Amino acid sequence: MRIGYIIASNEVMVLGKPIRYAYREEPDSDQDSGWRVFSGQETQEYAEEPTNFAQYNAASVLEREPALAALLDRAFPVAFERDEDLGQFVEIEEDSTGE
């Protein structure tokens, strides 16, 4: 399986916080996987600032969170949140209103 780039927040890839939220949307381009990953601690204001995110190859993101490998073949739209009690990502329903 070939995965395009993943967009990750600086909270995860620069500051080293664990990935607690990941979703896949329709890709922006042929090179984009559509996957977006977050620490879950980003504010709305933070998320609205494009400079707080960067594109990474999947291998770089999987080094930080190997458990994501099992999710990468899921079709969009889909979202996951880390369940700390289970120690794994669980699929969640996203609110279609964006709230």
mmCIF file as gemmi writes it, N, C-alpha and C atoms, coordinates in Angstrom:
data_model
loop_
_atom_site.group_PDB
_atom_site.id
_atom_site.type_symbol
_atom_site.label_atom_id
_atom_site.label_alt_id
_atom_site.label_comp_id
_atom_site.label_asym_id
_atom_site.label_entity_id
_atom_site.label_seq_id
_atom_site.pdbx_PDB_ins_code
_atom_site.Cartn_x
_atom_site.Cartn_y
_atom_site.Cartn_z
_atom_site.occupancy
_atom_site.B_iso_or_equiv
_atom_site.pdbx_formal_charge
_atom_site.auth_seq_id
_atom_site.auth_asym_id
_atom_site.pdbx_PDB_model_num
ATOM 1 N N . MET Axp A 1 ? 0.844 -1.176 0 1 0 ? 1 A 1
ATOM 2 C CA . MET Axp A 1 ? 0 0 0 1 0 ? 1 A 1
ATOM 3 C C . MET Axp A 1 ? 0.89 1.241 0 1 0 ? 1 A 1
ATOM 4 N N . ARG Axp A 2 ? 0.612 2.145 -0.906 1 0 ? 2 A 1
ATOM 5 C CA . ARG Axp A 2 ? 1.35 3.4 -0.973 1 0 ? 2 A 1
ATOM 6 C C . ARG Axp A 2 ? 0.507 4.488 -0.309 1 0 ? 2 A 1
ATOM 7 N N . ILE Axp A 3 ? 1.102 5.169 0.633 1 0 ? 3 A 1
ATOM 8 C CA . ILE Axp A 3 ? 0.421 6.257 1.332 1 0 ? 3 A 1
ATOM 9 C C . ILE Axp A 3 ? 1.11 7.556 0.962 1 0 ? 3 A 1
ATOM 10 N N . GLY Axp A 4 ? 0.329 8.563 0.657 1 0 ? 4 A 1
ATOM 11 C CA . GLY Axp A 4 ? 0.884 9.883 0.395 1 0 ? 4 A 1
ATOM 12 C C . GLY Axp A 4 ? 1.279 10.552 1.699 1 0 ? 4 A 1
ATOM 13 N N . TYR Axp A 5 ? 1.522 11.85 1.616 1 0 ? 5 A 1
ATOM 14 C CA . TYR Axp A 5 ? 1.94 12.542 2.822 1 0 ? 5 A 1
ATOM 15 C C . TYR Axp A 5 ? 0.786 12.666 3.815 1 0 ? 5 A 1
ATOM 16 N N . ILE Axp A 6 ? 1.173 12.875 5.067 1 0 ? 6 A 1
ATOM 17 C CA . ILE Axp A 6 ? 0.242 13.067 6.18 1 0 ? 6 A 1
ATOM 18 C C . ILE Axp A 6 ? 0.495 14.47 6.72 1 0 ? 6 A 1
ATOM 19 N N . ILE Axp A 7 ? -0.558 15.201 6.979 1 0 ? 7 A 1
ATOM 20 C CA . ILE Axp A 7 ? -0.411 16.521 7.588 1 0 ? 7 A 1
ATOM 21 C C . ILE Axp A 7 ? -0.525 16.345 9.103 1 0 ? 7 A 1
ATOM 22 N N . ALA Axp A 8 ? 0.504 16.814 9.804 1 0 ? 8 A 1
ATOM 23 C CA . ALA Axp A 8 ? 0.554 16.66 11.262 1 0 ? 8 A 1
ATOM 24 C C . ALA Axp A 8 ? 0.795 18.007 11.917 1 0 ? 8 A 1
ATOM 25 N N . SER Axp A 9 ? 0.247 18.168 13.101 1 0 ? 9 A 1
ATOM 26 C CA . SER Axp A 9 ? 0.448 19.409 13.837 1 0 ? 9 A 1
ATOM 27 C C . SER Axp A 9 ? 1.869 19.445 14.403 1 0 ? 9 A 1
ATOM 28 N N . ASN Axp A 10 ? 2.364 20.655 14.595 1 0 ? 10 A 1
ATOM 29 C CA . ASN Axp A 10 ? 3.672 20.832 15.216 1 0 ? 10 A 1
ATOM 30 C C . ASN Axp A 10 ? 3.679 20.325 16.653 1 0 ? 10 A 1
ATOM 31 N N . GLU Axp A 11 ? 2.508 20.312 17.278 1 0 ? 11 A 1
ATOM 32 C CA . GLU Axp A 11 ? 2.414 19.762 18.637 1 0 ? 11 A 1
ATOM 33 C C . GLU Axp A 11 ? 2.932 18.32 18.66 1 0 ? 11 A 1
ATOM 34 N N . VAL Axp A 12 ? 2.637 17.582 17.603 1 0 ? 12 A 1
ATOM 35 C CA . VAL Axp A 12 ? 3.04 16.177 17.507 1 0 ? 12 A 1
ATOM 36 C C . VAL Axp A 12 ? 4.471 16.045 17.005 1 0 ? 12 A 1
ATOM 37 N N . MET Axp A 13 ? 4.732 16.6 15.843 1 0 ? 13 A 1
ATOM 38 C CA . MET Axp A 13 ? 5.997 16.319 15.172 1 0 ? 13 A 1
ATOM 39 C C . MET Axp A 13 ? 7.159 17.193 15.648 1 0 ? 13 A 1
ATOM 40 N N . VAL Axp A 14 ? 6.895 18.376 16.152 1 0 ? 14 A 1
ATOM 41 C CA . VAL Axp A 14 ? 7.969 19.25 16.624 1 0 ? 14 A 1
ATOM 42 C C . VAL Axp A 14 ? 8.126 19.146 18.137 1 0 ? 14 A 1
ATOM 43 N N . LEU Axp A 15 ? 7.002 19.22 18.852 1 0 ? 15 A 1
ATOM 44 C CA . LEU Axp A 15 ? 7.054 19.183 20.317 1 0 ? 15 A 1
ATOM 45 C C . LEU Axp A 15 ? 7.036 17.768 20.886 1 0 ? 15 A 1
ATOM 46 N N . GLY Axp A 16 ? 6.713 16.784 20.049 1 0 ? 16 A 1
ATOM 47 C CA . GLY Axp A 16 ? 6.776 15.384 20.482 1 0 ? 16 A 1
ATOM 48 C C . GLY Axp A 16 ? 5.606 14.897 21.312 1 0 ? 16 A 1
ATOM 49 N N . LYS Axp A 17 ? 4.499 15.616 21.291 1 0 ? 17 A 1
ATOM 50 C CA . LYS Axp A 17 ? 3.321 15.154 22.034 1 0 ? 17 A 1
ATOM 51 C C . LYS Axp A 17 ? 2.731 13.932 21.333 1 0 ? 17 A 1
ATOM 52 N N . PRO Axp A 18 ? 2.108 13.026 22.079 1 0 ? 18 A 1
ATOM 53 C CA . PRO Axp A 18 ? 1.525 11.836 21.445 1 0 ? 18 A 1
ATOM 54 C C . PRO Axp A 18 ? 0.329 12.176 20.565 1 0 ? 18 A 1
ATOM 55 N N . ILE Axp A 19 ? 0.122 11.354 19.55 1 0 ? 19 A 1
ATOM 56 C CA . ILE Axp A 19 ? -1.045 11.505 18.679 1 0 ? 19 A 1
ATOM 57 C C . ILE Axp A 19 ? -2.248 10.945 19.419 1 0 ? 19 A 1
ATOM 58 N N . ARG Axp A 20 ? -3.27 11.778 19.567 1 0 ? 20 A 1
ATOM 59 C CA . ARG Axp A 20 ? -4.489 11.347 20.253 1 0 ? 20 A 1
ATOM 60 C C . ARG Axp A 20 ? -5.713 11.451 19.354 1 0 ? 20 A 1
ATOM 61 N N . TYR Axp A 21 ? -5.547 12.075 18.183 1 0 ? 21 A 1
ATOM 62 C CA . TYR Axp A 21 ? -6.685 12.252 17.278 1 0 ? 21 A 1
ATOM 63 C C . TYR Axp A 21 ? -6.169 12.202 15.844 1 0 ? 21 A 1
ATOM 64 N N . ALA Axp A 22 ? -6.849 11.444 15.005 1 0 ? 22 A 1
ATOM 65 C CA . ALA Axp A 22 ? -6.48 11.352 13.589 1 0 ? 22 A 1
ATOM 66 C C . ALA Axp A 22 ? -7.752 11.217 12.769 1 0 ? 22 A 1
ATOM 67 N N . TYR Axp A 23 ? -7.758 11.881 11.633 1 0 ? 23 A 1
ATOM 68 C CA . TYR Axp A 23 ? -8.897 11.711 10.735 1 0 ? 23 A 1
ATOM 69 C C . TYR Axp A 23 ? -8.408 11.699 9.303 1 0 ? 23 A 1
ATOM 70 N N . ARG Axp A 24 ? -9.249 11.146 8.442 1 0 ? 24 A 1
ATOM 71 C CA . ARG Axp A 24 ? -8.941 11.131 7.014 1 0 ? 24 A 1
ATOM 72 C C . ARG Axp A 24 ? -10.074 11.82 6.285 1 0 ? 24 A 1
ATOM 73 N N . GLU Axp A 25 ? -9.693 12.791 5.459 1 0 ? 25 A 1
ATOM 74 C CA . GLU Axp A 25 ? -10.639 13.507 4.621 1 0 ? 25 A 1
ATOM 75 C C . GLU Axp A 25 ? -10.255 13.274 3.167 1 0 ? 25 A 1
ATOM 76 N N . GLU Axp A 26 ? -11.034 13.815 2.274 1 0 ? 26 A 1
ATOM 77 C CA . GLU Axp A 26 ? -10.697 13.68 0.866 1 0 ? 26 A 1
ATOM 78 C C . GLU Axp A 26 ? -9.341 14.341 0.622 1 0 ? 26 A 1
ATOM 79 N N . PRO Axp A 27 ? -8.403 13.641 -0.017 1 0 ? 27 A 1
ATOM 80 C CA . PRO Axp A 27 ? -7.069 14.211 -0.256 1 0 ? 27 A 1
ATOM 81 C C . PRO Axp A 27 ? -7.13 15.476 -1.11 1 0 ? 27 A 1
ATOM 82 N N . ASP Axp A 28 ? -6.169 16.376 -0.852 1 0 ? 28 A 1
ATOM 83 C CA . ASP Axp A 28 ? -6.061 17.622 -1.608 1 0 ? 28 A 1
ATOM 84 C C . ASP Axp A 28 ? -5.363 17.436 -2.951 1 0 ? 28 A 1
ATOM 85 N N . SER Axp A 29 ? -4.571 16.375 -3.084 1 0 ? 29 A 1
ATOM 86 C CA . SER Axp A 29 ? -3.807 16.135 -4.306 1 0 ? 29 A 1
ATOM 87 C C . SER Axp A 29 ? -3.457 14.649 -4.4 1 0 ? 29 A 1
ATOM 88 N N . ASP Axp A 30 ? -2.812 14.258 -5.494 1 0 ? 30 A 1
ATOM 89 C CA . ASP Axp A 30 ? -2.403 12.86 -5.666 1 0 ? 30 A 1
ATOM 90 C C . ASP Axp A 30 ? -1.371 12.435 -4.626 1 0 ? 30 A 1
ATOM 91 N N . GLN Axp A 31 ? -0.591 13.372 -4.124 1 0 ? 31 A 1
ATOM 92 C CA . GLN Axp A 31 ? 0.437 13.044 -3.133 1 0 ? 31 A 1
ATOM 93 C C . GLN Axp A 31 ? -0.099 13.03 -1.702 1 0 ? 31 A 1
ATOM 94 N N . ASP Axp A 32 ? -1.266 13.577 -1.49 1 0 ? 32 A 1
ATOM 95 C CA . ASP Axp A 32 ? -1.871 13.687 -0.161 1 0 ? 32 A 1
ATOM 96 C C . ASP Axp A 32 ? -2.643 12.423 0.168 1 0 ? 32 A 1
ATOM 97 N N . SER Axp A 33 ? -2.421 11.881 1.373 1 0 ? 33 A 1
ATOM 98 C CA . SER Axp A 33 ? -3.174 10.71 1.822 1 0 ? 33 A 1
ATOM 99 C C . SER Axp A 33 ? -4.557 11.092 2.338 1 0 ? 33 A 1
ATOM 100 N N . GLY Axp A 34 ? -4.722 12.363 2.724 1 0 ? 34 A 1
ATOM 101 C CA . GLY Axp A 34 ? -5.96 12.801 3.353 1 0 ? 34 A 1
ATOM 102 C C . GLY Axp A 34 ? -5.922 12.69 4.865 1 0 ? 34 A 1
ATOM 103 N N . TRP Axp A 35 ? -4.872 12.057 5.413 1 0 ? 35 A 1
ATOM 104 C CA . TRP Axp A 35 ? -4.747 11.885 6.866 1 0 ? 35 A 1
ATOM 105 C C . TRP Axp A 35 ? -4.243 13.158 7.515 1 0 ? 35 A 1
ATOM 106 N N . ARG Axp A 36 ? -4.86 13.487 8.668 1 0 ? 36 A 1
ATOM 107 C CA . ARG Axp A 36 ? -4.475 14.63 9.494 1 0 ? 36 A 1
ATOM 108 C C . ARG Axp A 36 ? -4.331 14.114 10.918 1 0 ? 36 A 1
ATOM 109 N N . VAL Axp A 37 ? -3.246 14.47 11.602 1 0 ? 37 A 1
ATOM 110 C CA . VAL Axp A 37 ? -3.036 13.977 12.963 1 0 ? 37 A 1
ATOM 111 C C . VAL Axp A 37 ? -2.763 15.141 13.911 1 0 ? 37 A 1
ATOM 112 N N . PHE Axp A 38 ? -3.25 14.97 15.142 1 0 ? 38 A 1
ATOM 113 C CA . PHE Axp A 38 ? -3.208 16.004 16.159 1 0 ? 38 A 1
ATOM 114 C C . PHE Axp A 38 ? -2.891 15.397 17.525 1 0 ? 38 A 1
ATOM 115 N N . SER Axp A 39 ? -2.419 16.239 18.421 1 0 ? 39 A 1
ATOM 116 C CA . SER Axp A 39 ? -2.212 15.801 19.8 1 0 ? 39 A 1
ATOM 117 C C . SER Axp A 39 ? -3.535 15.793 20.564 1 0 ? 39 A 1
ATOM 118 N N . GLY Axp A 40 ? -4.501 16.533 20.056 1 0 ? 40 A 1
ATOM 119 C CA . GLY Axp A 40 ? -5.77 16.671 20.761 1 0 ? 40 A 1
ATOM 120 C C . GLY Axp A 40 ? -5.763 17.844 21.72 1 0 ? 40 A 1
ATOM 121 N N . GLN Axp A 41 ? -4.625 18.515 21.85 1 0 ? 41 A 1
ATOM 122 C CA . GLN Axp A 41 ? -4.522 19.673 22.739 1 0 ? 41 A 1
ATOM 123 C C . GLN Axp A 41 ? -4.512 20.993 21.968 1 0 ? 41 A 1
ATOM 124 N N . GLU Axp A 42 ? -4.598 20.921 20.634 1 0 ? 42 A 1
ATOM 125 C CA . GLU Axp A 42 ? -4.609 22.13 19.824 1 0 ? 42 A 1
ATOM 126 C C . GLU Axp A 42 ? -5.936 22.873 19.996 1 0 ? 42 A 1
ATOM 127 N N . THR Axp A 43 ? -5.847 24.18 20.115 1 0 ? 43 A 1
ATOM 128 C CA . THR Axp A 43 ? -7.051 24.997 20.191 1 0 ? 43 A 1
ATOM 129 C C . THR Axp A 43 ? -7.566 25.246 18.774 1 0 ? 43 A 1
ATOM 130 N N . GLN Axp A 44 ? -8.775 25.749 18.657 1 0 ? 44 A 1
ATOM 131 C CA . GLN Axp A 44 ? -9.324 26.101 17.352 1 0 ? 44 A 1
ATOM 132 C C . GLN Axp A 44 ? -8.459 27.172 16.69 1 0 ? 44 A 1
ATOM 133 N N . GLU Axp A 45 ? -8.022 28.136 17.471 1 0 ? 45 A 1
ATOM 134 C CA . GLU Axp A 45 ? -7.158 29.194 16.951 1 0 ? 45 A 1
ATOM 135 C C . GLU Axp A 45 ? -5.85 28.602 16.406 1 0 ? 45 A 1
ATOM 136 N N . TYR Axp A 46 ? -5.269 27.672 17.126 1 0 ? 46 A 1
ATOM 137 C CA . TYR Axp A 46 ? -4.045 27.001 16.685 1 0 ? 46 A 1
ATOM 138 C C . TYR Axp A 46 ? -4.295 26.264 15.375 1 0 ? 46 A 1
ATOM 139 N N . ALA Axp A 47 ? -5.41 25.538 15.3 1 0 ? 47 A 1
ATOM 140 C CA . ALA Axp A 47 ? -5.726 24.736 14.119 1 0 ? 47 A 1
ATOM 141 C C . ALA Axp A 47 ? -5.995 25.588 12.884 1 0 ? 47 A 1
ATOM 142 N N . GLU Axp A 48 ? -6.388 26.819 13.072 1 0 ? 48 A 1
ATOM 143 C CA . GLU Axp A 48 ? -6.677 27.703 11.944 1 0 ? 48 A 1
ATOM 144 C C . GLU Axp A 48 ? -5.425 28.354 11.368 1 0 ? 48 A 1
ATOM 145 N N . GLU Axp A 49 ? -4.28 28.163 12.011 1 0 ? 49 A 1
ATOM 146 C CA . GLU Axp A 49 ? -3.024 28.76 11.547 1 0 ? 49 A 1
ATOM 147 C C . GLU Axp A 49 ? -2.221 27.721 10.76 1 0 ? 49 A 1
ATOM 148 N N . PRO Axp A 50 ? -2.153 27.862 9.425 1 0 ? 50 A 1
ATOM 149 C CA . PRO Axp A 50 ? -1.472 26.867 8.59 1 0 ? 50 A 1
ATOM 150 C C . PRO Axp A 50 ? -0.015 26.607 8.965 1 0 ? 50 A 1
ATOM 151 N N . THR Axp A 51 ? 0.67 27.603 9.531 1 0 ? 51 A 1
ATOM 152 C CA . THR Axp A 51 ? 2.079 27.398 9.876 1 0 ? 51 A 1
ATOM 153 C C . THR Axp A 51 ? 2.262 26.455 11.065 1 0 ? 51 A 1
ATOM 154 N N . ASN Axp A 52 ? 1.172 26.074 11.727 1 0 ? 52 A 1
ATOM 155 C CA . ASN Axp A 52 ? 1.249 25.13 12.834 1 0 ? 52 A 1
ATOM 156 C C . ASN Axp A 52 ? 1.197 23.675 12.365 1 0 ? 52 A 1
ATOM 157 N N . PHE Axp A 53 ? 1.218 23.469 11.051 1 0 ? 53 A 1
ATOM 158 C CA . PHE Axp A 53 ? 1.129 22.129 10.468 1 0 ? 53 A 1
ATOM 159 C C . PHE Axp A 53 ? 2.151 21.982 9.362 1 0 ? 53 A 1
ATOM 160 N N . ALA Axp A 54 ? 2.536 20.735 9.1 1 0 ? 54 A 1
ATOM 161 C CA . ALA Axp A 54 ? 3.456 20.456 7.998 1 0 ? 54 A 1
ATOM 162 C C . ALA Axp A 54 ? 3.132 19.095 7.413 1 0 ? 54 A 1
ATOM 163 N N . GLN Axp A 55 ? 3.631 18.865 6.203 1 0 ? 55 A 1
ATOM 164 C CA . GLN Axp A 55 ? 3.458 17.586 5.516 1 0 ? 55 A 1
ATOM 165 C C . GLN Axp A 55 ? 4.629 16.677 5.876 1 0 ? 55 A 1
ATOM 166 N N . TYR Axp A 56 ? 4.31 15.423 6.156 1 0 ? 56 A 1
ATOM 167 C CA . TYR Axp A 56 ? 5.328 14.429 6.491 1 0 ? 56 A 1
ATOM 168 C C . TYR Axp A 56 ? 5.042 13.16 5.714 1 0 ? 56 A 1
ATOM 169 N N . ASN Axp A 57 ? 6.107 12.424 5.384 1 0 ? 57 A 1
ATOM 170 C CA . ASN Axp A 57 ? 5.853 11.122 4.78 1 0 ? 57 A 1
ATOM 171 C C . ASN Axp A 57 ? 5.319 10.205 5.872 1 0 ? 57 A 1
ATOM 172 N N . ALA Axp A 58 ? 4.578 9.195 5.467 1 0 ? 58 A 1
ATOM 173 C CA . ALA Axp A 58 ? 3.921 8.303 6.427 1 0 ? 58 A 1
ATOM 174 C C . ALA Axp A 58 ? 4.926 7.642 7.364 1 0 ? 58 A 1
ATOM 175 N N . ALA Axp A 59 ? 6.093 7.274 6.851 1 0 ? 59 A 1
ATOM 176 C CA . ALA Axp A 59 ? 7.093 6.606 7.691 1 0 ? 59 A 1
ATOM 177 C C . ALA Axp A 59 ? 7.498 7.47 8.88 1 0 ? 59 A 1
ATOM 178 N N . SER Axp A 60 ? 7.633 8.774 8.669 1 0 ? 60 A 1
ATOM 179 C CA . SER Axp A 60 ? 8.01 9.675 9.761 1 0 ? 60 A 1
ATOM 180 C C . SER Axp A 60 ? 6.939 9.716 10.848 1 0 ? 60 A 1
ATOM 181 N N . VAL Axp A 61 ? 5.69 9.751 10.435 1 0 ? 61 A 1
ATOM 182 C CA . VAL Axp A 61 ? 4.591 9.786 11.399 1 0 ? 61 A 1
ATOM 183 C C . VAL Axp A 61 ? 4.477 8.437 12.114 1 0 ? 61 A 1
ATOM 184 N N . LEU Axp A 62 ? 4.651 7.35 11.381 1 0 ? 62 A 1
ATOM 185 C CA . LEU Axp A 62 ? 4.553 6.018 11.992 1 0 ? 62 A 1
ATOM 186 C C . LEU Axp A 62 ? 5.681 5.76 12.984 1 0 ? 62 A 1
ATOM 187 N N . GLU Axp A 63 ? 6.813 6.42 12.828 1 0 ? 63 A 1
ATOM 188 C CA . GLU Axp A 63 ? 7.878 6.309 13.832 1 0 ? 63 A 1
ATOM 189 C C . GLU Axp A 63 ? 7.383 6.841 15.167 1 0 ? 63 A 1
ATOM 190 N N . ARG Axp A 64 ? 6.597 7.894 15.124 1 0 ? 64 A 1
ATOM 191 C CA . ARG Axp A 64 ? 6.032 8.484 16.348 1 0 ? 64 A 1
ATOM 192 C C . ARG Axp A 64 ? 4.891 7.638 16.912 1 0 ? 64 A 1
ATOM 193 N N . GLU Axp A 65 ? 4.086 7.053 15.995 1 0 ? 65 A 1
ATOM 194 C CA . GLU Axp A 65 ? 2.907 6.302 16.428 1 0 ? 65 A 1
ATOM 195 C C . GLU Axp A 65 ? 2.676 5.099 15.53 1 0 ? 65 A 1
ATOM 196 N N . PRO Axp A 66 ? 3.355 3.975 15.822 1 0 ? 66 A 1
ATOM 197 C CA . PRO Axp A 66 ? 3.213 2.775 14.991 1 0 ? 66 A 1
ATOM 198 C C . PRO Axp A 66 ? 1.784 2.236 14.9 1 0 ? 66 A 1
ATOM 199 N N . ALA Axp A 67 ? 0.947 2.491 15.905 1 0 ? 67 A 1
ATOM 200 C CA . ALA Axp A 67 ? -0.427 1.98 15.896 1 0 ? 67 A 1
ATOM 201 C C . ALA Axp A 67 ? -1.254 2.547 14.746 1 0 ? 67 A 1
ATOM 202 N N . LEU Axp A 68 ? -0.838 3.677 14.189 1 0 ? 68 A 1
ATOM 203 C CA . LEU Axp A 68 ? -1.569 4.261 13.066 1 0 ? 68 A 1
ATOM 204 C C . LEU Axp A 68 ? -1.493 3.397 11.813 1 0 ? 68 A 1
ATOM 205 N N . ALA Axp A 69 ? -0.487 2.559 11.702 1 0 ? 69 A 1
ATOM 206 C CA . ALA Axp A 69 ? -0.312 1.731 10.502 1 0 ? 69 A 1
ATOM 207 C C . ALA Axp A 69 ? -1.556 0.9 10.21 1 0 ? 69 A 1
ATOM 208 N N . ALA Axp A 70 ? -2.22 0.427 11.238 1 0 ? 70 A 1
ATOM 209 C CA . ALA Axp A 70 ? -3.412 -0.403 11.057 1 0 ? 70 A 1
ATOM 210 C C . ALA Axp A 70 ? -4.607 0.386 10.54 1 0 ? 70 A 1
ATOM 211 N N . LEU Axp A 71 ? -4.535 1.715 10.587 1 0 ? 71 A 1
ATOM 212 C CA . LEU Axp A 71 ? -5.663 2.557 10.194 1 0 ? 71 A 1
ATOM 213 C C . LEU Axp A 71 ? -5.513 3.162 8.805 1 0 ? 71 A 1
ATOM 214 N N . LEU Axp A 72 ? -4.297 3.213 8.29 1 0 ? 72 A 1
ATOM 215 C CA . LEU Axp A 72 ? -4.017 4.008 7.097 1 0 ? 72 A 1
ATOM 216 C C . LEU Axp A 72 ? -4.746 3.571 5.84 1 0 ? 72 A 1
ATOM 217 N N . ASP Axp A 73 ? -5.227 2.337 5.792 1 0 ? 73 A 1
ATOM 218 C CA . ASP Axp A 73 ? -5.942 1.893 4.591 1 0 ? 73 A 1
ATOM 219 C C . ASP Axp A 73 ? -7.437 2.185 4.648 1 0 ? 73 A 1
ATOM 220 N N . ARG Axp A 74 ? -7.906 2.801 5.728 1 0 ? 74 A 1
ATOM 221 C CA . ARG Axp A 74 ? -9.327 3.135 5.854 1 0 ? 74 A 1
ATOM 222 C C . ARG Axp A 74 ? -9.697 4.263 4.898 1 0 ? 74 A 1
ATOM 223 N N . ALA Axp A 75 ? -10.848 4.112 4.256 1 0 ? 75 A 1
ATOM 224 C CA . ALA Axp A 75 ? -11.337 5.117 3.309 1 0 ? 75 A 1
ATOM 225 C C . ALA Axp A 75 ? -11.852 6.348 4.056 1 0 ? 75 A 1
ATOM 226 N N . PHE Axp A 76 ? -11.78 7.494 3.414 1 0 ? 76 A 1
ATOM 227 C CA . PHE Axp A 76 ? -12.326 8.72 4.007 1 0 ? 76 A 1
ATOM 228 C C . PHE Axp A 76 ? -13.824 8.757 3.761 1 0 ? 76 A 1
ATOM 229 N N . PRO Axp A 77 ? -14.573 9.467 4.561 1 0 ? 77 A 1
ATOM 230 C CA . PRO Axp A 77 ? -14.191 10.152 5.785 1 0 ? 77 A 1
ATOM 231 C C . PRO Axp A 77 ? -14.221 9.194 6.978 1 0 ? 77 A 1
ATOM 232 N N . VAL Axp A 78 ? -13.243 9.318 7.834 1 0 ? 78 A 1
ATOM 233 C CA . VAL Axp A 78 ? -13.161 8.494 9.033 1 0 ? 78 A 1
ATOM 234 C C . VAL Axp A 78 ? -12.317 9.237 10.067 1 0 ? 78 A 1
ATOM 235 N N . ALA Axp A 79 ? -12.618 9.018 11.35 1 0 ? 79 A 1
ATOM 236 C CA . ALA Axp A 79 ? -11.885 9.683 12.426 1 0 ? 79 A 1
ATOM 237 C C . ALA Axp A 79 ? -11.656 8.705 13.565 1 0 ? 79 A 1
ATOM 238 N N . PHE Axp A 80 ? -10.521 8.898 14.249 1 0 ? 80 A 1
ATOM 239 C CA . PHE Axp A 80 ? -10.139 8.04 15.368 1 0 ? 80 A 1
ATOM 240 C C . PHE Axp A 80 ? -9.624 8.887 16.517 1 0 ? 80 A 1
ATOM 241 N N . GLU Axp A 81 ? -9.861 8.386 17.717 1 0 ? 81 A 1
ATOM 242 C CA . GLU Axp A 81 ? -9.364 9.017 18.921 1 0 ? 81 A 1
ATOM 243 C C . GLU Axp A 81 ? -8.711 7.937 19.768 1 0 ? 81 A 1
ATOM 244 N N . ARG Axp A 82 ? -7.602 8.292 20.422 1 0 ? 82 A 1
ATOM 245 C CA . ARG Axp A 82 ? -6.936 7.318 21.278 1 0 ? 82 A 1
ATOM 246 C C . ARG Axp A 82 ? -7.751 7.119 22.548 1 0 ? 82 A 1
ATOM 247 N N . ASP Axp A 83 ? -8.075 5.885 22.833 1 0 ? 83 A 1
ATOM 248 C CA . ASP Axp A 83 ? -8.723 5.521 24.086 1 0 ? 83 A 1
ATOM 249 C C . ASP Axp A 83 ? -7.606 5.099 25.027 1 0 ? 83 A 1
ATOM 250 N N . GLU Axp A 84 ? -7.315 5.94 25.997 1 0 ? 84 A 1
ATOM 251 C CA . GLU Axp A 84 ? -6.198 5.679 26.904 1 0 ? 84 A 1
ATOM 252 C C . GLU Axp A 84 ? -6.419 4.411 27.731 1 0 ? 84 A 1
ATOM 253 N N . ASP Axp A 85 ? -7.666 4.11 28.062 1 0 ? 85 A 1
ATOM 254 C CA . ASP Axp A 85 ? -7.949 2.899 28.841 1 0 ? 85 A 1
ATOM 255 C C . ASP Axp A 85 ? -7.658 1.642 28.034 1 0 ? 85 A 1
ATOM 256 N N . LEU Axp A 86 ? -8.004 1.66 26.753 1 0 ? 86 A 1
ATOM 257 C CA . LEU Axp A 86 ? -7.76 0.51 25.887 1 0 ? 86 A 1
ATOM 258 C C . LEU Axp A 86 ? -6.349 0.515 25.303 1 0 ? 86 A 1
ATOM 259 N N . GLY Axp A 87 ? -5.714 1.68 25.288 1 0 ? 87 A 1
ATOM 260 C CA . GLY Axp A 87 ? -4.386 1.797 24.713 1 0 ? 87 A 1
ATOM 261 C C . GLY Axp A 87 ? -4.366 1.662 23.203 1 0 ? 87 A 1
ATOM 262 N N . GLN Axp A 88 ? -5.467 2.065 22.558 1 0 ? 88 A 1
ATOM 263 C CA . GLN Axp A 88 ? -5.544 1.959 21.101 1 0 ? 88 A 1
ATOM 264 C C . GLN Axp A 88 ? -6.455 3.039 20.547 1 0 ? 88 A 1
ATOM 265 N N . PHE Axp A 89 ? -6.438 3.17 19.218 1 0 ? 89 A 1
ATOM 266 C CA . PHE Axp A 89 ? -7.323 4.124 18.563 1 0 ? 89 A 1
ATOM 267 C C . PHE Axp A 89 ? -8.684 3.475 18.332 1 0 ? 89 A 1
ATOM 268 N N . VAL Axp A 90 ? -9.74 4.245 18.577 1 0 ? 90 A 1
ATOM 269 C CA . VAL Axp A 90 ? -11.095 3.777 18.337 1 0 ? 90 A 1
ATOM 270 C C . VAL Axp A 90 ? -11.779 4.745 17.383 1 0 ? 90 A 1
ATOM 271 N N . GLU Axp A 91 ? -12.589 4.204 16.512 1 0 ? 91 A 1
ATOM 272 C CA . GLU Axp A 91 ? -13.303 5.035 15.554 1 0 ? 91 A 1
ATOM 273 C C . GLU Axp A 91 ? -14.362 5.847 16.279 1 0 ? 91 A 1
ATOM 274 N N . ILE Axp A 92 ? -14.477 7.098 15.868 1 0 ? 92 A 1
ATOM 275 C CA . ILE Axp A 92 ? -15.481 7.974 16.469 1 0 ? 92 A 1
ATOM 276 C C . ILE Axp A 92 ? -16.346 8.563 15.375 1 0 ? 92 A 1
ATOM 277 N N . GLU Axp A 93 ? -17.528 8.963 15.744 1 0 ? 93 A 1
ATOM 278 C CA . GLU Axp A 93 ? -18.448 9.656 14.839 1 0 ? 93 A 1
ATOM 279 C C . GLU Axp A 93 ? -18.134 11.129 14.916 1 0 ? 93 A 1
ATOM 280 N N . GLU Axp A 94 ? -17.959 11.75 13.769 1 0 ? 94 A 1
ATOM 281 C CA . GLU Axp A 94 ? -17.729 13.19 13.762 1 0 ? 94 A 1
ATOM 282 C C . GLU Axp A 94 ? -19.05 13.899 13.591 1 0 ? 94 A 1
ATOM 283 N N . ASP Axp A 95 ? -19.182 15.025 14.247 1 0 ? 95 A 1
ATOM 284 C CA . ASP Axp A 95 ? -20.363 15.869 14.143 1 0 ? 95 A 1
ATOM 285 C C . ASP Axp A 95 ? -20.338 16.561 12.78 1 0 ? 95 A 1
ATOM 286 N N . SER Axp A 96 ? -21.339 16.311 11.957 1 0 ? 96 A 1
ATOM 287 C CA . SER Axp A 96 ? -21.365 16.867 10.616 1 0 ? 96 A 1
ATOM 288 C C . SER Axp A 96 ? -21.529 18.379 10.598 1 0 ? 96 A 1
ATOM 289 N N . THR Axp A 97 ? -21.871 18.994 11.73 1 0 ? 97 A 1
ATOM 290 C CA . THR Axp A 97 ? -21.993 20.443 11.783 1 0 ? 97 A 1
ATOM 291 C C . THR Axp A 97 ? -20.655 21.098 12.035 1 0 ? 97 A 1
ATOM 292 N N . GLY Axp A 98 ? -19.627 20.296 12.347 1 0 ? 98 A 1
ATOM 293 C CA . GLY Axp A 98 ? -18.301 20.838 12.605 1 0 ? 98 A 1
ATOM 294 C C . GLY Axp A 98 ? -18.127 21.323 14.026 1 0 ? 98 A 1
ATOM 295 N N . GLU Axp A 99 ? -19.074 20.988 14.888 1 0 ? 99 A 1
ATOM 296 C CA . GLU Axp A 99 ? -18.981 21.435 16.3 1 0 ? 99 A 1
ATOM 297 C C . GLU Axp A 99 ? -18.581 20.281 17.18 1 0 ? 99 A 1
